[in-house]
Amino acid sequence: MQSRIAVLGSTNFIERLKHFEHEMPFIRLDYYHYNTPKEAKELVKNIKPCAAVFFSGSLPYLYAKKERELLPVPSYYLKQDSTSVATTLLATCHTPIHQISMDLIEPRLVESVLQDINQTAAVPFLMQIDPAFSLEEVVSFHINLQNAGKTKLAITSVHAVYESLMQSGIPVVRMIDPKNSILKAIEETNSLAILAKSEASKIAVCSILLDQEDSSSATSLNKVTNSIDASIVKVDDLLYMLFTTQGKVQLALESNVVNSWFDLFSTPVRIAFGYGTTVLEASENAKDALRHATKNNIYLMNQEKQLTGPLLQNETKIDLRTNDPRLVLVAKETKLSPANLSKIMQFSRIHHSVEFTAHDLEVFLKVSRRTTERILKKLSDHGYASIVGEEMTYQQGRPRAVYEFNFPTY
């Protein structure tokens, strides 16, 4: 199965990447173009479900900081290093180095490269850029130097600056990102995606100690079990252990589902979570965390034996109103309720893969198969979901369709 990575970059960067993307057969790239790095903030909001997000440079990565932190998947960026500086200077060696102007993130890289090749007698005119830079200021830096006769060539790290200088008739080239550097950075992004999936799929055990058991306890415990897709075992008269994954628990904590558990019981309960790489390790950590838990409180112990608690309890994140214009359009066309859309987006955030089956969604939504298929049909009919394959994990019957969402769910 291919790992799906969203790539945010300039048109030039993306077109170049397309020429050698075939060299990464196990990675599928989805492209999002921007004209200036600042547009990356809005592009992040349009990203469809993926395993990770890759930025073509540090500027768009920094501009989209707040938006990135809301993503349920890891993000990475192509770092401008001494290899890119050396490659670019080599490609422009026909121009004396003291007649070159350069804008880049870290000017010290140029000094380092020149020292390595023992060429420190002359240096280019350098301008450092950061997220606070003005596009016009950078353009003026290059133009003023050429108009004054001090330089004959501009080297820029920003595609928008390149376009502006070209329109002004100023000799300019882009900073070159070596092919190997790009491939290595995308492979690193994929490694982060694999690690994130691995962490989310690790074992989690929830210990629930009842103050006393009554006629409603079984129903309450069943609701708790279903909310994190767990299996349950009764340890003794009042102690139960639920087995699930860290990803399921993390979502339940972040969306305040766990906080609502206390309202299900007529008497106080103590709750503790344990993480681990094995069932035994997670179970022991859950038991140790439970010793610290007080009534109607939650503690968590991870595989490093770090105890956290009492855990913060925030307001629920199930949206009953849709304000985002894109989601308003989805709701209007599919006739799906805002609550269902919110749940579908939560499912997309926590599901271990971009691809899923109707059964996966059915289990998460806790509705009938017919209702799930009706939801998927509405999404598919309007292009918001599509069938990308099929699976058959049993001997008889028809294979299951494998879907993926085609609208932003993050």
N, C-alpha and C positions, 0 to 999 in steps of 0.2 A: 504494500500500500504506500502511495506517495505521501510525503509530508507536505502540507500546504503552507506556504509562506507568503505573506503580503509584502510587496516591495513598494516603498514610497520614494520617488526620485524624479529628477528632471526628465524631460522627453529624450534628451540626448543620452543620458545615463541608461535609461530603460531600453532604448533602441540598441545600444551597444551590448547590453546584457543579453538581449534576445539572441544575439549571434552565437553565444556559447552556452546558453541555458541547457542545451541538449547534453552537455557534459555532466549534468547533475540529474540522471534519470530517475532517482528516487525522491526528487524534490519537485513540487509543482509551484510555480510562481504566479501570483496574481498581482497585476501592475496597477499602480495609482499614480498618475502624473501630477506634478505641480509646476507652476511657472516661477514662483519664488519660494524659498524655504519656509516662509511664514505660513504658507497655505497648508503645510503639513498638519497643522492643528485641526483644520476642518476635515482633511482627508482621513484622519484617524477615525472620525465619527462615521465615515462611510465604509469602513472595512467590513467585509463579509467574514463569516466564521473561518478561522485559520488556526494553525498551530503556533505561529510566531509572526512578528512584524519586523521587517528589515528596512532601515533608513539608509539612503545613499550617502549620508554625511552627518557630521555632528551638529550642524546648524538646524536642519529640520528635526533632528532628534531632540535637541534642547528646546526648540520652539514648541514642540508637542508634549512637553514634560507632564503637564497636568492631565492631558488626555491619555497619555501612555500609562500613567499610574492607575487609571480606571480599567485598563484592559485585563482580562483574565488570563492572558497569554504573555510570554516573555517578549521583549523587544531588544534589538541590537542595532548597531550602526557601523558603517564603514569608516574606519579611522584614517585620517590623513597622516601618513608616516613618512619616514625618510626615503622609503622606496619610491613613493609617488613623487616626492620632490626631486630625487636623483633622476628618475625616468623622464620627468618633464624637462629638467635642465639639459639632459642629454639630447632630447628631441629638438631643443632650441639652441644647440651649441653654435649655430651659424651666426648668432647675435652675441656680441660681447656682453659678458655678464653684468658689467657696470651700466649697460644701456637697457636693462630690463627692469620693469616694475612688477611686483608680485603682491597679491593679497592672499592671505592664508590664515588658518586658525592659529598655528604655532610657528611664528617666524624663526624661532630657535632651531627648527628642523633644517632650515637652509644653512645656517651657520654650522651646524653639525656635519652636514653633507660636505660642505666646502672644506672643513677641517680634515675630514676623512680622506679627501683626495688632495690635500695639501695645496688648496687654491684659496688662500685667504687675502690675497693682495687686493682683490676687487670683489665687491658684493653688490647684489641688486638692490633697488629701492624696495623696501618692505612695508606693508601695512597689515596690521593685525585686525582680523574681523571676529566678531562675537555676536550673540543674539541681539545686542543693542545697536548693531551697526545700521547706518543709513545707506540704502542702495545708491542714492545720489552722491553721497560722500565718497564712496568707493570708486564710482565712475569718474568723479572729478579728480580723484587722486591720480588715476592713470592718464586722463586727458591733459591735466595741467603739466605733468612731467613731460609728455610728448610735445605739447605746444611750446614748452620752454626749451626744447631741443636736448633734454637730458636723457631721454629714453627713445628707443625705436620699437620696443615690443612690450606688450602687457601680458601677464599671465594671471588668470583669475580662477578662483575656486568656486565662483558662483555663476550658474548658468545665465541668470538674469543680467548680470554685469557683462558677461560675454555678448549677449544679444544687444545690449545698449551700446557697447563700444563698437560692435560691428556696424550698427546703424550710423554711428558717428564717423565711420571711416578710419577708426584707430586699429592698427595691426594688433591682433590679440589671439591668444590660444588658451584653451582650457587646461587646468591642471589635470594631468593624466593619472587615472586610477588603474594601476596594472591589473591585468586580467587575473593573475594568480591571487592578488590581494582580494579582489572581489569574490572569487570562488571560495577562498579561505574564510572570508567574513560570513558568507551565506552558510557555509558548512558549520561555522561556529553558532550561527543563529539556529540551525537545525538541531545542533547538540543541546542547546538551551531548551528547545521545544521538547526533545526526548526526555531530558531531565525533569522538566515540569510535569510531563505526563507520568513519569515514574514516581515522582513524589506524591502526586494526587491519587495514584492507585495503591499506595502503601496501606497496610492494614490499620484500621482504627477500631478501638473497642470502647463502648460506652457502658459504664456501670451506673445502674439506677437502684438506689436503696430507698424503699418505701418506708414511711413512718408506720403505716399500718395498711393492711389490705382490705378492700371492701368489694362490693358487687360491681363497681365501675372500673376497678383497677385493670382488669383484662382488656377492656375496650380502650382505656387510656394508653396502656402499653402498646397495643396494636397500632394506634395512631402515631405514637412516637416512632415505632419501628418502621412504619410505612414512609414517614417523612424523611428518612435518611436511607431508604432502600436497604434495610438491615435484616439480619436474621437474629432471633432472640433465643436465649437459653436461660432457664431459671436455675440459679445457683443454690439458693436456699429459700426459706419461707418468704423473705422480703427483698432479696437481692436478685437482680436480673442483669444479664450482660448481653449487649447488642453488638453484632459484628458487621462492619461496613468498611468504607475506605476513607482516607483522609480528605479526599476531594469532596465527598458527600458531606462530611462533618464541617469542613470549612465553609461551604455554601450555606449550610444550616445556621452556622454562627453569624456569618456576614449578613444574611437576610433576616435575622432575628427569629427564625423558626424555633430555635432551641428555647428562646425566652418564653414562647407561647406554651411550651410543654407544662410549665408549672400550673397553668390554668386548667389543664386537663384532669388534674388530680384533686380529690376532695381533701386530702391531707398533705402535709409537707413531704418533699422528697429531696434526696441528695443525688447530685449528678456529677459524674467525672468522666473525662475522656483520657484514653491512653493511645499513643501512637507507637508504631514499631514496624520493623521490617518482617517480623513473623507474628503469627497469632499469639504465641506464648509471650513474646516481648511486649506486645501491645496490651495483652490482658494483665500482665504484672504491673505495667505503668498505670493502667486504669485503676487497679486495686490500690496502688500507692497514692494516686491522686484523690481517691475517694476518702482516704483517711483525713484529708485536709478539708473536704467539703462540709459546709454547714447546711442547715435546712434551706431549701429553695435557693441554692447557690451552686456554681459550677467551677470546677478546676480541671486543668489539662496538664498532662505530663507527656512530653515528647520523647523520642528515642534517645536524646542526649540527657535524659533524666532532668530536664529543666521544667520546673513547675510554674504554671501561669494561673492566676486567679485571684479573687473571683473575676470571671470574664466579664467584659463590658457587654451591656445589653442595650442595643439600639432599636430604633423604631423599625417596623416591618418595611420591606422594600417591594412588596407586591403593588404595582401601580394600578389604580382603578381609573386613571385618567391618562390619556395620551396627548402630550403637548408637542412632541417632536414632529415636524412637518412630514418627515419621511414615514414615520410610523402611523401618522394620521392617514396617509395615503394607503398604506398596507391595510389598516383597519377598515377604511372606507371601501376599498376594492374587494376585500375578502369577506367582509361582514363579520370578522372576528372581534370579540370584545377586547377592550384594553387589558382586562385581567388575564385573558388567555394569551394575548401577545406578550405580556410581561412574564408569564410562566414559560412560554416558549423561549424567550430570550435568556431566562435563567437556565433552562435546560441546555441551551447552546453554550453558555459560559462554563458549565461544569462537565458536560459530556466529554469523555476521554478522547474523542475523535471528531473531526469535522463531519464525517459520515455517520449515519445512524439508520435504524430501522423503525418501522411503525411501532414495533414492540418496545423499543427503547423509550420512545416518546410516551407510549401508553403507560408504562411503569412509572415514569416521572410525573405525568399529569394526574395519574390515578383516576382515569376515566376508562370507559369501555373501548374495545377495539374499534367498534363502529364509529364512536365519537372521534377517536384519534384519526381514523382514515378519512372522516369527513373534513377534519381540520387540514390534513395534508392535501386533500383534493382541492380545497379552496386555495391553499397556498400555491399548489402546482398549476392550477388553472390560470393563475395570474403571474406566473413566472417567479414566484418567491421561494419555490422549492423545486427540486428536480431529481429524477431518478438517475443515479450515476452507476448503478450496478445491482447485483443481487447476491444473496448468500443462501446456502442450504446446509444447516448444521445438523440435519436429521435425515433418516433414510427415505422416508416417504413424504408425499405431499408436494405442494408447489414451493419453489424457492421464495424467500423474502426479498422484497425490493429494498435497495439501499438508497437513502436520500441524502441530500445536503441542502442547506438553506442558501438562498441567493439574495439576501438582504442583510443590512447591518444589524447585528444582534448584540453588539457590545456597548 
